[in-house]
Amino acid sequence: MDAQGTLTPAGKLRLALDLFESGVALMRQNLRRERPSASESEIEAALVAWLRTRPGAEHGDAVGRLRPVREAGN
């Protein structure tokens, strides 16, 4: 925060990233509740699918050209 108590650009970015991480954690919990017998890899696959197809953000949250998403480990 700056001297006036407002968030700096770095603080705003940190807050946005923290909120994103919290949302992912909540969705992971939700998926575990919905699928109690699912393996960790199945939960992770469902989470990745949700991140890629969220209603209203099918092509991401930002304006710009689309870029392919690389799979983990590639």
PDB file of N, H, CA, C and O in Angstrom:
ATOM      1  N   MET A   1       0.839  -1.182   0.000  1.00  0.00           N
ATOM      2  CA  MET A   1       0.000   0.000   0.000  1.00  0.00           C
ATOM      3  C   MET A   1       0.881   1.239   0.000  1.00  0.00           C
ATOM      4  O   MET A   1       2.013   1.228   0.483  1.00  0.00           O
ATOM      5  N   ASP A   2       0.330   2.294  -0.551  1.00  0.00           N
ATOM      6  H   ASP A   2      -0.590   2.303  -0.944  1.00  0.00           H
ATOM      7  CA  ASP A   2       1.088   3.542  -0.528  1.00  0.00           C
ATOM      8  C   ASP A   2       0.730   4.333   0.733  1.00  0.00           C
ATOM      9  O   ASP A   2      -0.003   3.843   1.592  1.00  0.00           O
ATOM     10  N   ALA A   3       1.245   5.545   0.839  1.00  0.00           N
ATOM     11  H   ALA A   3       1.841   5.944   0.142  1.00  0.00           H
ATOM     12  CA  ALA A   3       1.054   6.364   2.043  1.00  0.00           C
ATOM     13  C   ALA A   3      -0.415   6.694   2.305  1.00  0.00           C
ATOM     14  O   ALA A   3      -0.799   6.909   3.455  1.00  0.00           O
ATOM     15  N   GLN A   4      -1.248   6.737   1.254  1.00  0.00           N
ATOM     16  H   GLN A   4      -0.936   6.562   0.320  1.00  0.00           H
ATOM     17  CA  GLN A   4      -2.670   7.047   1.429  1.00  0.00           C
ATOM     18  C   GLN A   4      -3.505   5.805   1.751  1.00  0.00           C
ATOM     19  O   GLN A   4      -4.718   5.902   1.936  1.00  0.00           O
ATOM     20  N   GLY A   5      -2.863   4.654   1.816  1.00  0.00           N
ATOM     21  H   GLY A   5      -1.878   4.575   1.666  1.00  0.00           H
ATOM     22  CA  GLY A   5      -3.589   3.432   2.138  1.00  0.00           C
ATOM     23  C   GLY A   5      -4.220   2.756   0.937  1.00  0.00           C
ATOM     24  O   GLY A   5      -5.008   1.824   1.101  1.00  0.00           O
ATOM     25  N   THR A   6      -3.892   3.204  -0.267  1.00  0.00           N
ATOM     26  H   THR A   6      -3.252   3.960  -0.400  1.00  0.00           H
ATOM     27  CA  THR A   6      -4.422   2.555  -1.465  1.00  0.00           C
ATOM     28  C   THR A   6      -3.424   1.518  -1.959  1.00  0.00           C
ATOM     29  O   THR A   6      -2.223   1.614  -1.705  1.00  0.00           O
ATOM     30  N   LEU A   7      -3.938   0.544  -2.658  1.00  0.00           N
ATOM     31  H   LEU A   7      -4.913   0.466  -2.864  1.00  0.00           H
ATOM     32  CA  LEU A   7      -3.070  -0.514  -3.167  1.00  0.00           C
ATOM     33  C   LEU A   7      -2.187  -0.003  -4.294  1.00  0.00           C
ATOM     34  O   LEU A   7      -2.638   0.728  -5.176  1.00  0.00           O
ATOM     35  N   THR A   8      -0.955  -0.387  -4.251  1.00  0.00           N
ATOM     36  H   THR A   8      -0.588  -0.981  -3.534  1.00  0.00           H
ATOM     37  CA  THR A   8      -0.030  -0.094  -5.343  1.00  0.00           C
ATOM     38  C   THR A   8      -0.337  -1.059  -6.489  1.00  0.00           C
ATOM     39  O   THR A   8      -1.039  -2.048  -6.279  1.00  0.00           O
ATOM     40  N   PRO A   9       0.167  -0.796  -7.683  1.00  0.00           N
ATOM     41  CA  PRO A   9      -0.030  -1.762  -8.772  1.00  0.00           C
ATOM     42  C   PRO A   9       0.449  -3.166  -8.391  1.00  0.00           C
ATOM     43  O   PRO A   9      -0.215  -4.151  -8.714  1.00  0.00           O
ATOM     44  N   ALA A  10       1.578  -3.268  -7.717  1.00  0.00           N
ATOM     45  H   ALA A  10       2.117  -2.468  -7.455  1.00  0.00           H
ATOM     46  CA  ALA A  10       2.072  -4.578  -7.289  1.00  0.00           C
ATOM     47  C   ALA A  10       1.118  -5.216  -6.275  1.00  0.00           C
ATOM     48  O   ALA A  10       0.892  -6.425  -6.302  1.00  0.00           O
ATOM     49  N   GLY A  11       0.565  -4.402  -5.391  1.00  0.00           N
ATOM     50  H   GLY A  11       0.748  -3.419  -5.368  1.00  0.00           H
ATOM     51  CA  GLY A  11      -0.394  -4.902  -4.411  1.00  0.00           C
ATOM     52  C   GLY A  11      -1.675  -5.388  -5.065  1.00  0.00           C
ATOM     53  O   GLY A  11      -2.252  -6.391  -4.646  1.00  0.00           O
ATOM     54  N   LYS A  12      -2.121  -4.673  -6.096  1.00  0.00           N
ATOM     55  H   LYS A  12      -1.652  -3.858  -6.437  1.00  0.00           H
ATOM     56  CA  LYS A  12      -3.321  -5.090  -6.831  1.00  0.00           C
ATOM     57  C   LYS A  12      -3.091  -6.422  -7.536  1.00  0.00           C
ATOM     58  O   LYS A  12      -3.968  -7.286  -7.543  1.00  0.00           O
ATOM     59  N   LEU A  13      -1.919  -6.583  -8.125  1.00  0.00           N
ATOM     60  H   LEU A  13      -1.207  -5.881  -8.119  1.00  0.00           H
ATOM     61  CA  LEU A  13      -1.601  -7.842  -8.793  1.00  0.00           C
ATOM     62  C   LEU A  13      -1.548  -8.980  -7.784  1.00  0.00           C
ATOM     63  O   LEU A  13      -2.088 -10.059  -8.030  1.00  0.00           O
ATOM     64  N   ARG A  14      -0.891  -8.740  -6.641  1.00  0.00           N
ATOM     65  H   ARG A  14      -0.452  -7.864  -6.441  1.00  0.00           H
ATOM     66  CA  ARG A  14      -0.812  -9.774  -5.601  1.00  0.00           C
ATOM     67  C   ARG A  14      -2.205 -10.167  -5.134  1.00  0.00           C
ATOM     68  O   ARG A  14      -2.483 -11.352  -4.947  1.00  0.00           O
ATOM     69  N   LEU A  15      -3.088  -9.184  -4.941  1.00  0.00           N
ATOM     70  H   LEU A  15      -2.863  -8.222  -5.092  1.00  0.00           H
ATOM     71  CA  LEU A  15      -4.454  -9.454  -4.515  1.00  0.00           C
ATOM     72  C   LEU A  15      -5.192 -10.278  -5.565  1.00  0.00           C
ATOM     73  O   LEU A  15      -5.885 -11.236  -5.224  1.00  0.00           O
ATOM     74  N   ALA A  16      -5.051  -9.915  -6.837  1.00  0.00           N
ATOM     75  H   ALA A  16      -4.487  -9.137  -7.115  1.00  0.00           H
ATOM     76  CA  ALA A  16      -5.703 -10.668  -7.914  1.00  0.00           C
ATOM     77  C   ALA A  16      -5.213 -12.113  -7.945  1.00  0.00           C
ATOM     78  O   ALA A  16      -6.010 -13.037  -8.105  1.00  0.00           O
ATOM     79  N   LEU A  17      -3.914 -12.308  -7.793  1.00  0.00           N
ATOM     80  H   LEU A  17      -3.267 -11.557  -7.663  1.00  0.00           H
ATOM     81  CA  LEU A  17      -3.369 -13.669  -7.798  1.00  0.00           C
ATOM     82  C   LEU A  17      -3.835 -14.461  -6.579  1.00  0.00           C
ATOM     83  O   LEU A  17      -4.128 -15.651  -6.690  1.00  0.00           O
ATOM     84  N   ASP A  18      -3.907 -13.811  -5.422  1.00  0.00           N
ATOM     85  H   ASP A  18      -3.669 -12.844  -5.332  1.00  0.00           H
ATOM     86  CA  ASP A  18      -4.409 -14.480  -4.218  1.00  0.00           C
ATOM     87  C   ASP A  18      -5.867 -14.888  -4.389  1.00  0.00           C
ATOM     88  O   ASP A  18      -6.254 -15.988  -3.994  1.00  0.00           O
ATOM     89  N   LEU A  19      -6.681 -14.005  -4.976  1.00  0.00           N
ATOM     90  H   LEU A  19      -6.367 -13.112  -5.296  1.00  0.00           H
ATOM     91  CA  LEU A  19      -8.090 -14.327  -5.208  1.00  0.00           C
ATOM     92  C   LEU A  19      -8.233 -15.486  -6.185  1.00  0.00           C
ATOM     93  O   LEU A  19      -9.086 -16.354  -5.999  1.00  0.00           O
ATOM     94  N   PHE A  20      -7.401 -15.505  -7.228  1.00  0.00           N
ATOM     95  H   PHE A  20      -6.708 -14.800  -7.379  1.00  0.00           H
ATOM     96  CA  PHE A  20      -7.431 -16.608  -8.185  1.00  0.00           C
ATOM     97  C   PHE A  20      -7.097 -17.923  -7.487  1.00  0.00           C
ATOM     98  O   PHE A  20      -7.792 -18.922  -7.671  1.00  0.00           O
ATOM     99  N   GLU A  21      -6.034 -17.921  -6.688  1.00  0.00           N
ATOM    100  H   GLU A  21      -5.470 -17.109  -6.539  1.00  0.00           H
ATOM    101  CA  GLU A  21      -5.638 -19.134  -5.969  1.00  0.00           C
ATOM    102  C   GLU A  21      -6.737 -19.601  -5.021  1.00  0.00           C
ATOM    103  O   GLU A  21      -6.969 -20.802  -4.882  1.00  0.00           O
ATOM    104  N   SER A  22      -7.410 -18.662  -4.373  1.00  0.00           N
ATOM    105  H   SER A  22      -7.221 -17.687  -4.487  1.00  0.00           H
ATOM    106  CA  SER A  22      -8.512 -19.018  -3.478  1.00  0.00           C
ATOM    107  C   SER A  22      -9.665 -19.639  -4.256  1.00  0.00           C
ATOM    108  O   SER A  22     -10.264 -20.617  -3.810  1.00  0.00           O
ATOM    109  N   GLY A  23      -9.975 -19.073  -5.417  1.00  0.00           N
ATOM    110  H   GLY A  23      -9.489 -18.279  -5.780  1.00  0.00           H
ATOM    111  CA  GLY A  23     -11.039 -19.623  -6.257  1.00  0.00           C
ATOM    112  C   GLY A  23     -10.731 -21.032  -6.726  1.00  0.00           C
ATOM    113  O   GLY A  23     -11.611 -21.893  -6.743  1.00  0.00           O
ATOM    114  N   VAL A  24      -9.486 -21.270  -7.106  1.00  0.00           N
ATOM    115  H   VAL A  24      -8.771 -20.571  -7.091  1.00  0.00           H
ATOM    116  CA  VAL A  24      -9.073 -22.610  -7.536  1.00  0.00           C
ATOM    117  C   VAL A  24      -9.195 -23.593  -6.369  1.00  0.00           C
ATOM    118  O   VAL A  24      -9.678 -24.711  -6.545  1.00  0.00           O
ATOM    119  N   ALA A  25      -8.762 -23.179  -5.192  1.00  0.00           N
ATOM    120  H   ALA A  25      -8.369 -22.270  -5.048  1.00  0.00           H
ATOM    121  CA  ALA A  25      -8.852 -24.053  -4.017  1.00  0.00           C
ATOM    122  C   ALA A  25     -10.308 -24.378  -3.684  1.00  0.00           C
ATOM    123  O   ALA A  25     -10.628 -25.516  -3.341  1.00  0.00           O
ATOM    124  N   LEU A  26     -11.186 -23.387  -3.783  1.00  0.00           N
ATOM    125  H   LEU A  26     -10.927 -22.462  -4.062  1.00  0.00           H
ATOM    126  CA  LEU A  26     -12.610 -23.624  -3.522  1.00  0.00           C
ATOM    127  C   LEU A  26     -13.211 -24.576  -4.549  1.00  0.00           C
ATOM    128  O   LEU A  26     -13.992 -25.458  -4.194  1.00  0.00           O
ATOM    129  N   MET A  27     -12.853 -24.403  -5.814  1.00  0.00           N
ATOM    130  H   MET A  27     -12.219 -23.686  -6.102  1.00  0.00           H
ATOM    131  CA  MET A  27     -13.380 -25.295  -6.842  1.00  0.00           C
ATOM    132  C   MET A  27     -12.856 -26.708  -6.651  1.00  0.00           C
ATOM    133  O   MET A  27     -13.593 -27.672  -6.855  1.00  0.00           O
ATOM    134  N   ARG A  28     -11.596 -26.844  -6.263  1.00  0.00           N
ATOM    135  H   ARG A  28     -10.997 -26.061  -6.097  1.00  0.00           H
ATOM    136  CA  ARG A  28     -11.031 -28.177  -6.004  1.00  0.00           C
ATOM    137  C   ARG A  28     -11.812 -28.858  -4.873  1.00  0.00           C
ATOM    138  O   ARG A  28     -12.127 -30.044  -4.968  1.00  0.00           O
ATOM    139  N   GLN A  29     -12.125 -28.116  -3.810  1.00  0.00           N
ATOM    140  H   GLN A  29     -11.870 -27.152  -3.734  1.00  0.00           H
ATOM    141  CA  GLN A  29     -12.936 -28.657  -2.710  1.00  0.00           C
ATOM    142  C   GLN A  29     -14.310 -29.078  -3.205  1.00  0.00           C
ATOM    143  O   GLN A  29     -14.803 -30.149  -2.851  1.00  0.00           O
ATOM    144  N   ASN A  30     -14.922 -28.241  -4.019  1.00  0.00           N
ATOM    145  H   ASN A  30     -14.522 -27.371  -4.307  1.00  0.00           H
ATOM    146  CA  ASN A  30     -16.241 -28.534  -4.562  1.00  0.00           C
ATOM    147  C   ASN A  30     -16.210 -29.818  -5.387  1.00  0.00           C
ATOM    148  O   ASN A  30     -17.098 -30.662  -5.261  1.00  0.00           O
ATOM    149  N   LEU A  31     -15.194 -29.965  -6.225  1.00  0.00           N
ATOM    150  H   LEU A  31     -14.473 -29.279  -6.327  1.00  0.00           H
ATOM    151  CA  LEU A  31     -15.076 -31.171  -7.045  1.00  0.00           C
ATOM    152  C   LEU A  31     -14.890 -32.411  -6.173  1.00  0.00           C
ATOM    153  O   LEU A  31     -15.437 -33.469  -6.481  1.00  0.00           O
ATOM    154  N   ARG A  32     -14.135 -32.293  -5.103  1.00  0.00           N
ATOM    155  H   ARG A  32     -13.690 -31.433  -4.852  1.00  0.00           H
ATOM    156  CA  ARG A  32     -13.945 -33.436  -4.189  1.00  0.00           C
ATOM    157  C   ARG A  32     -15.256 -33.824  -3.513  1.00  0.00           C
ATOM    158  O   ARG A  32     -15.534 -35.007  -3.319  1.00  0.00           O
ATOM    159  N   ARG A  33     -16.061 -32.820  -3.156  1.00  0.00           N
ATOM    160  H   ARG A  33     -15.835 -31.858  -3.313  1.00  0.00           H
ATOM    161  CA  ARG A  33     -17.370 -33.111  -2.550  1.00  0.00           C
ATOM    162  C   ARG A  33     -18.294 -33.788  -3.550  1.00  0.00           C
ATOM    163  O   ARG A  33     -19.008 -34.732  -3.212  1.00  0.00           O
ATOM    164  N   GLU A  34     -18.272 -33.290  -4.804  1.00  0.00           N
ATOM    165  H   GLU A  34     -17.692 -32.523  -5.078  1.00  0.00           H
ATOM    166  CA  GLU A  34     -19.137 -33.863  -5.837  1.00  0.00           C
ATOM    167  C   GLU A  34     -18.703 -35.268  -6.247  1.00  0.00           C
ATOM    168  O   GLU A  34     -19.534 -36.082  -6.652  1.00  0.00           O
ATOM    169  N   ARG A  35     -17.403 -35.555  -6.143  1.00  0.00           N
ATOM    170  H   ARG A  35     -16.728 -34.894  -5.814  1.00  0.00           H
ATOM    171  CA  ARG A  35     -16.841 -36.826  -6.625  1.00  0.00           C
ATOM    172  C   ARG A  35     -15.968 -37.453  -5.539  1.00  0.00           C
ATOM    173  O   ARG A  35     -14.745 -37.492  -5.678  1.00  0.00           O
ATOM    174  N   PRO A  36     -16.577 -37.940  -4.469  1.00  0.00           N
ATOM    175  CA  PRO A  36     -15.782 -38.437  -3.343  1.00  0.00           C
ATOM    176  C   PRO A  36     -14.872 -39.621  -3.681  1.00  0.00           C
ATOM    177  O   PRO A  36     -13.864 -39.827  -3.005  1.00  0.00           O
ATOM    178  N   SER A  37     -15.203 -40.392  -4.697  1.00  0.00           N
ATOM    179  H   SER A  37     -16.022 -40.225  -5.246  1.00  0.00           H
ATOM    180  CA  SER A  37     -14.364 -41.550  -5.035  1.00  0.00           C
ATOM    181  C   SER A  37     -13.339 -41.239  -6.127  1.00  0.00           C
ATOM    182  O   SER A  37     -12.591 -42.127  -6.536  1.00  0.00           O
ATOM    183  N   ALA A  38     -13.294 -40.005  -6.601  1.00  0.00           N
ATOM    184  H   ALA A  38     -13.902 -39.283  -6.269  1.00  0.00           H
ATOM    185  CA  ALA A  38     -12.357 -39.633  -7.673  1.00  0.00           C
ATOM    186  C   ALA A  38     -10.930 -39.587  -7.144  1.00  0.00           C
ATOM    187  O   ALA A  38     -10.681 -39.201  -6.002  1.00  0.00           O
ATOM    188  N   SER A  39     -10.001 -39.990  -8.004  1.00  0.00           N
ATOM    189  H   SER A  39     -10.203 -40.303  -8.932  1.00  0.00           H
ATOM    190  CA  SER A  39      -8.580 -39.916  -7.641  1.00  0.00           C
ATOM    191  C   SER A  39      -8.107 -38.468  -7.737  1.00  0.00           C
ATOM    192  O   SER A  39      -8.793 -37.605  -8.285  1.00  0.00           O
ATOM    193  N   GLU A  40      -6.924 -38.229  -7.193  1.00  0.00           N
ATOM    194  H   GLU A  40      -6.367 -38.930  -6.748  1.00  0.00           H
ATOM    195  CA  GLU A  40      -6.362 -36.874  -7.248  1.00  0.00           C
ATOM    196  C   GLU A  40      -6.157 -36.430  -8.692  1.00  0.00           C
ATOM    197  O   GLU A  40      -6.378 -35.264  -9.020  1.00  0.00           O
ATOM    198  N   SER A  41      -5.737 -37.352  -9.558  1.00  0.00           N
ATOM    199  H   SER A  41      -5.557 -38.299  -9.291  1.00  0.00           H
ATOM    200  CA  SER A  41      -5.527 -36.988 -10.965  1.00  0.00           C
ATOM    201  C   SER A  41      -6.857 -36.697 -11.665  1.00  0.00           C
ATOM    202  O   SER A  41      -6.911 -35.845 -12.551  1.00  0.00           O
ATOM    203  N   GLU A  42      -7.924 -37.390 -11.280  1.00  0.00           N
ATOM    204  H   GLU A  42      -7.880 -38.082 -10.560  1.00  0.00           H
ATOM    205  CA  GLU A  42      -9.245 -37.104 -11.851  1.00  0.00           C
ATOM    206  C   GLU A  42      -9.744 -35.733 -11.402  1.00  0.00           C
ATOM    207  O   GLU A  42     -10.323 -34.988 -12.191  1.00  0.00           O
ATOM    208  N   ILE A  43      -9.518 -35.407 -10.143  1.00  0.00           N
ATOM    209  H   ILE A  43      -9.047 -36.013  -9.501  1.00  0.00           H
ATOM    210  CA  ILE A  43      -9.905 -34.083  -9.635  1.00  0.00           C
ATOM    211  C   ILE A  43      -9.120 -33.004 -10.367  1.00  0.00           C
ATOM    212  O   ILE A  43      -9.685 -31.990 -10.775  1.00  0.00           O
ATOM    213  N   GLU A  44      -7.825 -33.220 -10.533  1.00  0.00           N
ATOM    214  H   GLU A  44      -7.366 -34.045 -10.201  1.00  0.00           H
ATOM    215  CA  GLU A  44      -6.986 -32.240 -11.224  1.00  0.00           C
ATOM    216  C   GLU A  44      -7.438 -32.061 -12.671  1.00  0.00           C
ATOM    217  O   GLU A  44      -7.464 -30.937 -13.173  1.00  0.00           O
ATOM    218  N   ALA A  45      -7.792 -33.151 -13.346  1.00  0.00           N
ATOM    219  H   ALA A  45      -7.771 -34.064 -12.938  1.00  0.00           H
ATOM    220  CA  ALA A  45      -8.273 -33.070 -14.731  1.00  0.00           C
ATOM    221  C   ALA A  45      -9.589 -32.293 -14.797  1.00  0.00           C
ATOM    222  O   ALA A  45      -9.790 -31.485 -15.704  1.00  0.00           O
ATOM    223  N   ALA A  46     -10.476 -32.537 -13.845  1.00  0.00           N
ATOM    224  H   ALA A  46     -10.313 -33.194 -13.109  1.00  0.00           H
ATOM    225  CA  ALA A  46     -11.747 -31.807 -13.807  1.00  0.00           C
ATOM    226  C   ALA A  46     -11.514 -30.328 -13.523  1.00  0.00           C
ATOM    227  O   ALA A  46     -12.200 -29.470 -14.079  1.00  0.00           O
ATOM    228  N   LEU A  47     -10.560 -30.035 -12.669  1.00  0.00           N
ATOM    229  H   LEU A  47     -10.003 -30.732 -12.218  1.00  0.00           H
ATOM    230  CA  LEU A  47     -10.235 -28.646 -12.351  1.00  0.00           C
ATOM    231  C   LEU A  47      -9.677 -27.929 -13.578  1.00  0.00           C
ATOM    232  O   LEU A  47     -10.069 -26.799 -13.867  1.00  0.00           O
ATOM    233  N   VAL A  48      -8.779 -28.571 -14.289  1.00  0.00           N
ATOM    234  H   VAL A  48      -8.460 -29.489 -14.054  1.00  0.00           H
ATOM    235  CA  VAL A  48      -8.216 -27.978 -15.510  1.00  0.00           C
ATOM    236  C   VAL A  48      -9.319 -27.755 -16.537  1.00  0.00           C
ATOM    237  O   VAL A  48      -9.354 -26.714 -17.193  1.00  0.00           O
ATOM    238  N   ALA A  49     -10.219 -28.722 -16.682  1.00  0.00           N
ATOM    239  H   ALA A  49     -10.191 -29.568 -16.149  1.00  0.00           H
ATOM    240  CA  ALA A  49     -11.331 -28.568 -17.625  1.00  0.00           C
ATOM    241  C   ALA A  49     -12.199 -27.377 -17.233  1.00  0.00           C
ATOM    242  O   ALA A  49     -12.621 -26.608 -18.097  1.00  0.00           O
ATOM    243  N   TRP A  50     -12.465 -27.219 -15.945  1.00  0.00           N
ATOM    244  H   TRP A  50     -12.122 -27.844 -15.244  1.00  0.00           H
ATOM    245  CA  TRP A  50     -13.263 -26.086 -15.480  1.00  0.00           C
ATOM    246  C   TRP A  50     -12.551 -24.771 -15.771  1.00  0.00           C
ATOM    247  O   TRP A  50     -13.174 -23.816 -16.235  1.00  0.00           O
ATOM    248  N   LEU A  51     -11.252 -24.717 -15.501  1.00  0.00           N
ATOM    249  H   LEU A  51     -10.747 -25.493 -15.123  1.00  0.00           H
ATOM    250  CA  LEU A  51     -10.497 -23.488 -15.758  1.00  0.00           C
ATOM    251  C   LEU A  51     -10.530 -23.109 -17.236  1.00  0.00           C
ATOM    252  O   LEU A  51     -10.530 -21.925 -17.574  1.00  0.00           O
ATOM    253  N   ARG A  52     -10.559 -24.091 -18.101  1.00  0.00           N
ATOM    254  H   ARG A  52     -10.559 -25.052 -17.826  1.00  0.00           H
ATOM    255  CA  ARG A  52     -10.535 -23.820 -19.543  1.00  0.00           C
ATOM    256  C   ARG A  52     -11.901 -23.502 -20.128  1.00  0.00           C
ATOM    257  O   ARG A  52     -11.981 -22.945 -21.223  1.00  0.00           O
ATOM    258  N   THR A  53     -12.980 -23.841 -19.424  1.00  0.00           N
ATOM    259  H   THR A  53     -12.915 -24.293 -18.535  1.00  0.00           H
ATOM    260  CA  THR A  53     -14.316 -23.672 -20.003  1.00  0.00           C
ATOM    261  C   THR A  53     -15.267 -22.890 -19.114  1.00  0.00           C
ATOM    262  O   THR A  53     -16.483 -23.032 -19.245  1.00  0.00           O
ATOM    263  N   ARG A  54     -14.749 -22.077 -18.221  1.00  0.00           N
ATOM    264  H   ARG A  54     -13.761 -21.962 -18.114  1.00  0.00           H
ATOM    265  CA  ARG A  54     -15.633 -21.323 -17.329  1.00  0.00           C
ATOM    266  C   ARG A  54     -16.627 -20.486 -18.130  1.00  0.00           C
ATOM    267  O   ARG A  54     -16.224 -19.783 -19.057  1.00  0.00           O
ATOM    268  N   PRO A  55     -17.904 -20.544 -17.799  1.00  0.00           N
ATOM    269  CA  PRO A  55     -18.890 -19.730 -18.515  1.00  0.00           C
ATOM    270  C   PRO A  55     -18.530 -18.249 -18.435  1.00  0.00           C
ATOM    271  O   PRO A  55     -18.262 -17.718 -17.358  1.00  0.00           O
ATOM    272  N   GLY A  56     -18.529 -17.603 -19.583  1.00  0.00           N
ATOM    273  H   GLY A  56     -18.747 -18.036 -20.458  1.00  0.00           H
ATOM    274  CA  GLY A  56     -18.188 -16.190 -19.642  1.00  0.00           C
ATOM    275  C   GLY A  56     -16.716 -15.932 -19.842  1.00  0.00           C
ATOM    276  O   GLY A  56     -16.313 -14.792 -20.073  1.00  0.00           O
ATOM    277  N   ALA A  57     -15.905 -16.968 -19.759  1.00  0.00           N
ATOM    278  H   ALA A  57     -16.233 -17.894 -19.571  1.00  0.00           H
ATOM    279  CA  ALA A  57     -14.461 -16.787 -19.933  1.00  0.00           C
ATOM    280  C   ALA A  57     -13.880 -17.923 -20.781  1.00  0.00           C
ATOM    281  O   ALA A  57     -12.768 -18.392 -20.542  1.00  0.00           O
ATOM    282  N   GLU A  58     -14.650 -18.344 -21.759  1.00  0.00           N
ATOM    283  H   GLU A  58     -15.554 -17.963 -21.953  1.00  0.00           H
ATOM    284  CA  GLU A  58     -14.225 -19.465 -22.594  1.00  0.00           C
ATOM    285  C   GLU A  58     -12.891 -19.201 -23.278  1.00  0.00           C
ATOM    286  O   GLU A  58     -12.129 -20.129 -23.550  1.00  0.00           O
ATOM    287  N   HIS A  59     -12.616 -17.945 -23.552  1.00  0.00           N
ATOM    288  H   HIS A  59     -13.235 -17.191 -23.331  1.00  0.00           H
ATOM    289  CA  HIS A  59     -11.371 -17.580 -24.230  1.00  0.00           C
ATOM    290  C   HIS A  59     -10.445 -16.793 -23.305  1.00  0.00           C
ATOM    291  O   HIS A  59      -9.560 -16.077 -23.773  1.00  0.00           O
ATOM    292  N   GLY A  60     -10.644 -16.922 -22.014  1.00  0.00           N
ATOM    293  H   GLY A  60     -11.363 -17.504 -21.633  1.00  0.00           H
ATOM    294  CA  GLY A  60      -9.819 -16.210 -21.047  1.00  0.00           C
ATOM    295  C   GLY A  60     -10.513 -14.962 -20.547  1.00  0.00           C
ATOM    296  O   GLY A  60     -11.614 -14.626 -20.984  1.00  0.00           O
ATOM    297  N   ASP A  61      -9.863 -14.286 -19.634  1.00  0.00           N
ATOM    298  H   ASP A  61      -8.969 -14.559 -19.278  1.00  0.00           H
ATOM    299  CA  ASP A  61     -10.450 -13.110 -19.002  1.00  0.00           C
ATOM    300  C   ASP A  61      -9.973 -11.797 -19.588  1.00  0.00           C
ATOM    301  O   ASP A  61     -10.503 -10.739 -19.250  1.00  0.00           O
ATOM    302  N   ALA A  62      -8.990 -11.850 -20.453  1.00  0.00           N
ATOM    303  H   ALA A  62      -8.559 -12.709 -20.728  1.00  0.00           H
ATOM    304  CA  ALA A  62      -8.396 -10.618 -20.960  1.00  0.00           C
ATOM    305  C   ALA A  62      -8.704 -10.420 -22.439  1.00  0.00           C
ATOM    306  O   ALA A  62      -8.966 -11.372 -23.175  1.00  0.00           O
ATOM    307  N   VAL A  63      -8.666  -9.179 -22.844  1.00  0.00           N
ATOM    308  H   VAL A  63      -8.454  -8.406 -22.246  1.00  0.00           H
ATOM    309  CA  VAL A  63      -8.826  -8.843 -24.244  1.00  0.00           C
ATOM    310  C   VAL A  63      -7.513  -9.163 -24.946  1.00  0.00           C
ATOM    311  O   VAL A  63      -6.439  -8.968 -24.378  1.00  0.00           O
ATOM    312  N   GLY A  64      -7.595  -9.643 -26.150  1.00  0.00           N
ATOM    313  H   GLY A  64      -8.467  -9.802 -26.612  1.00  0.00           H
ATOM    314  CA  GLY A  64      -6.375  -9.931 -26.904  1.00  0.00           C
ATOM    315  C   GLY A  64      -6.559 -11.150 -27.771  1.00  0.00           C
ATOM    316  O   GLY A  64      -7.642 -11.732 -27.837  1.00  0.00           O
ATOM    317  N   ARG A  65      -5.497 -11.524 -28.430  1.00  0.00           N
ATOM    318  H   ARG A  65      -4.617 -11.051 -28.377  1.00  0.00           H
ATOM    319  CA  ARG A  65      -5.594 -12.675 -29.320  1.00  0.00           C
ATOM    320  C   ARG A  65      -5.453 -13.970 -28.527  1.00  0.00           C
ATOM    321  O   ARG A  65      -4.798 -14.015 -27.486  1.00  0.00           O
ATOM    322  N   LEU A  66      -6.077 -15.004 -29.040  1.00  0.00           N
ATOM    323  H   LEU A  66      -6.609 -14.967 -29.886  1.00  0.00           H
ATOM    324  CA  LEU A  66      -6.034 -16.301 -28.385  1.00  0.00           C
ATOM    325  C   LEU A  66      -4.686 -16.965 -28.616  1.00  0.00           C
ATOM    326  O   LEU A  66      -4.104 -16.854 -29.694  1.00  0.00           O
ATOM    327  N   ARG A  67      -4.201 -17.650 -27.603  1.00  0.00           N
ATOM    328  H   ARG A  67      -4.675 -17.741 -26.727  1.00  0.00           H
ATOM    329  CA  ARG A  67      -2.963 -18.420 -27.712  1.00  0.00           C
ATOM    330  C   ARG A  67      -3.234 -19.813 -27.177  1.00  0.00           C
ATOM    331  O   ARG A  67      -3.983 -19.968 -26.213  1.00  0.00           O
ATOM    332  N   PRO A  68      -2.644 -20.819 -27.779  1.00  0.00           N
ATOM    333  CA  PRO A  68      -2.875 -22.183 -27.283  1.00  0.00           C
ATOM    334  C   PRO A  68      -2.303 -22.357 -25.877  1.00  0.00           C
ATOM    335  O   PRO A  68      -1.281 -21.766 -25.527  1.00  0.00           O
ATOM    336  N   VAL A  69      -2.977 -23.173 -25.088  1.00  0.00           N
ATOM    337  H   VAL A  69      -3.807 -23.654 -25.372  1.00  0.00           H
ATOM    338  CA  VAL A  69      -2.525 -23.467 -23.732  1.00  0.00           C
ATOM    339  C   VAL A  69      -1.719 -24.752 -23.779  1.00  0.00           C
ATOM    340  O   VAL A  69      -2.169 -25.758 -24.328  1.00  0.00           O
ATOM    341  N   ARG A  70      -0.532 -24.717 -23.206  1.00  0.00           N
ATOM    342  H   ARG A  70      -0.165 -23.901 -22.760  1.00  0.00           H
ATOM    343  CA  ARG A  70       0.308 -25.915 -23.164  1.00  0.00           C
ATOM    344  C   ARG A  70      -0.118 -26.812 -22.015  1.00  0.00           C
ATOM    345  O   ARG A  70      -0.472 -26.335 -20.937  1.00  0.00           O
ATOM    346  N   GLU A  71      -0.079 -28.103 -22.254  1.00  0.00           N
ATOM    347  H   GLU A  71       0.209 -28.491 -23.129  1.00  0.00           H
ATOM    348  CA  GLU A  71      -0.364 -29.076 -21.205  1.00  0.00           C
ATOM    349  C   GLU A  71       0.773 -29.060 -20.191  1.00  0.00           C
ATOM    350  O   GLU A  71       1.908 -28.726 -20.531  1.00  0.00           O
ATOM    351  N   ALA A  72       0.472 -29.417 -18.962  1.00  0.00           N
ATOM    352  H   ALA A  72      -0.450 -29.688 -18.686  1.00  0.00           H
ATOM    353  CA  ALA A  72       1.504 -29.487 -17.925  1.00  0.00           C
ATOM    354  C   ALA A  72       2.568 -30.492 -18.340  1.00  0.00           C
ATOM    355  O   ALA A  72       2.254 -31.581 -18.822  1.00  0.00           O
ATOM    356  N   GLY A  73       3.812 -30.124 -18.153  1.00  0.00           N
ATOM    357  H   GLY A  73       4.067 -29.240 -17.761  1.00  0.00           H
ATOM    358  CA  GLY A  73       4.914 -31.008 -18.494  1.00  0.00           C
ATOM    359  C   GLY A  73       5.396 -30.866 -19.918  1.00  0.00           C
ATOM    360  O   GLY A  73       6.355 -31.532 -20.308  1.00  0.00           O
ATOM    361  N   ASN A  74       4.758 -30.016 -20.710  1.00  0.00           N
ATOM    362  H   ASN A  74       3.978 -29.476 -20.394  1.00  0.00           H
ATOM    363  CA  ASN A  74       5.183 -29.808 -22.109  1.00  0.00           C
ATOM    364  C   ASN A  74       5.921 -28.514 -22.252  1.00  0.00           C
ATOM    365  O   ASN A  74       6.355 -28.168 -23.350  1.00  0.00           O
TER     366      ASN A  74
END
